[in-house]
Amino acid sequence: MSLPRFPVDLDGMMSAGTEGVAAIRAGLEEKKQQSRAAKYRCDYCGNEDDDRKPLQACTGCRTVRYCNKNFQVAHYRVAHKNDCASFTETPLCRAFNPKLILEGCSYPEAPIFAKNHVDGIGCWVSTSGSIDCSLAVLPGSRIPNIDPNNRSVEQLLSVMPGVPGRFLDLRVMVQNRIRRKGAAPVVVVGKGILAVGSARGTPRILEGQLPGELSHFNGKEVKSGEQLAALKDEKTAAIVLRQGDFVIFELQYRCGGPNVSHDFEAWELLDHILVPFSGPWSELLPMAAAKDNVCELRAKVSHELVGRWFADYKEKGQDAYIRSHYGDARAHMISMGNNVIEQQFAMLMSMAMGGGLGR
């Protein structure tokens, strides 16, 4: 019996892949250039950063930089004193920059959907999902490392076009700005951060937080296995924050279902993000809880901001949304990528029907 054939345009796949990689590289380079331009300026005199004498950040908030101590003191007295403790701005960080809007776009890449501060501890919450607004099919990396000799059904489903996702990706930044003299550092446990559903959304959030990971500390990426003095427990992502320190967590929550397959649909189910923290730093949350020494920071989700940021997708479609948020090059890349996925899926189906897939 002859097996059905699935036509595969190899030339089209190669061309799309090459153009897609070029578009990604161009977009990343543009983002780096804009980020550097926005970040490295003295907030008092406006001078640009000098590699021979880098600008120094305010140690209390890390939101501003200065040429020298005198400029910092002068600016603090006339303008920065209130801003430093108000959590109005996020600390400077290329991985979490709500002000960065790529050329030709209308929206920032890191929108703030929830924020709050209490007792000198503040947090900001942004989306961290796919640029096409689809929820992740599997927990963990958006790009699974599929072993060609041992493909599981779940791995194949994760790359199959049209399969609805279930997992919402969030990026949470937490900072310590406690200014009391002699104040002890605090500990924040990434695995303890909760996404709390609204009355309508709670029944649909089937599972709590999945194992998250520490992404950045004080603006620098934390790589897997890296030794970090402030990291007290890698398994729970427990991090010690001293004055001015900030951390970024990458988290996932299972919010998807039959009627929820996009980021904006999952965000509509959330009421607030709960960030527990404790002190002194030597105690983790369970021990601190036994002593009634845990504080909670509740960041209410602004559904108005969520609706505004995802409006183009809901009103005009995916292509219009990607163009207004990430640029024409990325939209072109996604279009080509969808064609590649369809071609790859055809190949996988052909291999499956021919018995070429591992069990």
N, C-alpha and C positions, 0 to 999 in steps of 0.2 A: 504494500500500500504506500503510495507516495504521500509525503508530508507537505502541508501547505507552505509556500515560500513567502517570506516577508521581505519586500524590496528595501534595501538599505542604500542610501546615497552617501557613500564614503567620502566623495569629494566635498559634498555639502557639509558633512560633519567636520571635516578637517578645516574647511574655510571658516565655518561658524566658530569653531574652537579657537582658531588663530585670532580672528577679529575680536572675539570675546575677551581673550587674555589681554590684547592690546587695549581694549576699552577699560578693563579693570585697572591696568597699570596707569593709564592716563588719569583715571579718576582718583586713584590713591595719591599720585604725585600732586595733582591739583589740590587735594584735601590737605596734604602736608604743607604745601606752600601757603595756603590760606591760613592754616592753623598757626604757622610760625609768625606770619604777619600780624595776626590778631593777638598773639601771646606775648611777644618780646618787645614791650615798650614800657618805659618808665611812666608810672601813673601820675607823677608830679611834673616832670618837664617834657615828657613825650619823646625823649631820645630812644632810638632803637637799641636793642641789645648788642653788646660787643663781646665777641668770643674771648678776647683777651681779658675782659673784666665783666663777667656775666652779671645781669641784674639780680638783685636779691629779693626774695619773696617775703611778704609780711608773715612772720612765724605764727601769728594768731589765727589767720584765716586762709592764707595762701591764695587769695583772690587778686592781689595786686603785687607789682614789682617796682623796685626803685634802684636808682643809680648808686645811692649811698645812704648812710644812716641819717644824715641831716635832712635829705629830701623826704625820707620816711616819716620823721618826726614832724616836719612842717605840714605834710599832707594829712597826717593823722589828726592834727589839731584843727585844721580847717575843713576837712571833708570826710576822712576815713573812719573817725572814731565810732560813729553810729553804725556805719556799714559793716565794720569789722565783726561786730557781735550780732548783727541782725539776720545773718544767713540770707541776705538778699541775693548774693551771687554765689555760684558754685566755685570751689577752688579750681585754679587753672589746671586743666588736664586735657590732652588731646583726645583721649578715649571717651571723654564725657564733656562735650562742649556744646551747651544749648544755644550758643550764639553763632556757631559756625553754620553758615548757609552757603552751599556751593554755588559757583557762578552759574547763572541761568535757572536757578531753583528758587522756590518761594518759601520753603520751610526748612527749619534746622534738622540735622540728622539725629540729634539727641533731644527730642522734646521732653519737657518736664510735665508729667501727668499727675504727680503727687509730690508734696513736700511738706515738711513741718520741722519744728525744733522745740526742744524743751530742756531746761536746765543745762544749756550749753552744748547739747548734742543735737545735731541736725541731720536730715536725710533728704535726698532727692531721688525720685523714681522715674525711669524712662523705659521705653520699649527697646527690646534687643532682638527682635525677630527678623524674619526674612523680608527683603525689600518688596516682595510681591504680596505681603500681608498674610501669607499662609502660616498656620500653626505647624509646629514640628511634628512629624509623624512618629518619631522615636525620641526618647529622652537622650540627652547628651548632645554631641556634636551634630550640627546641621548637615555635615558632609560625612556620612559614615564610611569607615574604612572597610570595604567589602572584600573579603578573601575570595579570589576567583575559584579556589579549589574547595571552598566550604561555605557556600552561600545559604543562608537561612531564609525561610519564608518572610520573616519580619524585615530582614535587610532588603530583600527584593521589593517588598511593599513600600519601603521608605523612598525608593527612587521611581516607583511606578507613577506615571502621570495620572492625576485625578483622584488619588487616594487622599481623603481628608485627614488633616492633622489633629492632634489632641493636646499638644503641650505649648503653653504660652511662655515665651522668654522675656524675662525682666532684667534690667540693670539697675542696681541700687547702690547709691553712693552715700556713705555715712561719714560724718566728720565730728571731731571733738574740738569745740571752741570754749571750753570751760576756762574762765579767766581768774577764778579765785586763787589767791596765793596759797601755795602748798596743796592744791587739789590733786588727788590721786588720779592716775590714768583709769580708763574704763575698758571693759572688754565687750566686744560685739561678736556674737556667734552667728555666722552666715546661715547655718542650717536652722537657726531658730527664727529666722525672718519668715513671717506668714503673710499670705495673700488672703484677705478676708472678704467673702462674698457678700453681696447685698441680700436682702430678703428674697428677691427673685432669683438671684444667682447662686446662693448657697447650695440648693439641691443639685445643681448642675456641676459643681466643682467636686468631682468624684474622689480626688486624692489630694493630700496636702503637698507640701513642698518636696520636690525630689532633690537628691544630693546636689547642692550647688558648689561653686568653686570661687576661690579668691582670684580676682582678675588683675587689679592694680592696687599698689600701695604708694601713697604720696606721689601719684602721677606716673609711676614706673610699672611696667608690666611685670607680673610675678609669674615666672615660668614653672612648669611642673617639676617638682623635685628640688626647687631652689631653696636654699637655707635663708630664712628670714627671721631675724631676732624677735620681731613683734608677733610672729605666728606661734601661738601657744599650743594649738591642736589642729593638725592638718585635716583630720577626719571630719571635724565639725566646722572647719573654717573659722576657728576662734582667733580673733586678732585683738591685740592691745593697742589702744589709741591714746597717745599723749596729746597735750595741747597742740592744736594745729594739724595733727595727723588726720588723714582721710583714707578711706578704703572703698573699692568698688567690688561688688559681688555680682556674679552672673548666676541667675536663678531660673528655675523652671517650675511650672505648676500645671497640673492636668485640669484643664478647663474645657477641653473639646468634647464634642459629642455629635449626634446626628444633625443638629441644627447650629452647631458652633464649630466652624472650621477656619475662621479668619481671626487675626489679632484683634480687630475692632469689636468683633462679636464677643470675644473673651473679656476684653477690657470692660465692656458694658455690664458684665456680671460681677465686677469687683466693687467693693465699697471703700476699703482702705488697705494699706500695707502696714503691718505691725512689726516694728523693729525693737526687740528687747535688748537692753544693755545693763551692765552691772559694774560695780566697783567694790573693793579695790581690784586691781587688775589680776591679782594672783588667784582670784576665785572665778571659776566658770559658772555659767548660768545655773546648773542644778544645785551647786553648793551655795551660790548666792541666794537662790530662791528659798532654800531651807532657812536662811537668816532674814528673809523678807527684804532682800537688798537688790531687787530687780526693778528697773524702771521700764516703762513702755513708751515708745514713740509711735504715734498713730499718724500716718500720712494719708489724708483723705484724697481719694481719686477725683479729679476734676473731669466730670463727664462732658462738660462744655469744651474743655481743651482737647479731650479725646475725639469728640465729634468734629471739631474744627480741623484737626490734623488729618483725619481719615476721610474728610468730606469728598475729596476728589475721587477716591476709589468708589465710594458709595454712589456718587452722583454721575461720574463720568467713566468709571471703569479702571481696570488695572493699569493699562498703558498710560493714561492721563495722570494717574497717581504717581507712577514711577518717574515720569518726566518732570513733574512739579517738585518732587522731593529729592530725586537723585540724579536728574539730568537725562538728556537725550541719549548719550552714549550708553548709560546703564539700561535704559529702556530698550535700546537696540540689542544690547547683550542678552537681556532676558528673553526677548523675542527669538533670537537665534538659539539661546539655550533650550527653550521649549522644543524647538525643532530637533535639537540634538537628543534630548531626552526621549522624544518620540521614536527617533531612530534607534537609540540604545534599547528601548523597551521592545521594539520589534525584533532586535537581535536576541534579547533574552528570551522572548517567547519562542523564537525559532530554535534556540538551544534547548529550551525546556521540552518542547515537543519532540526534539530529536534525542532527548535523554542525555544532554550534555551538562546538566546542572548537578552539582554535588548534593547529597542528601543532608 
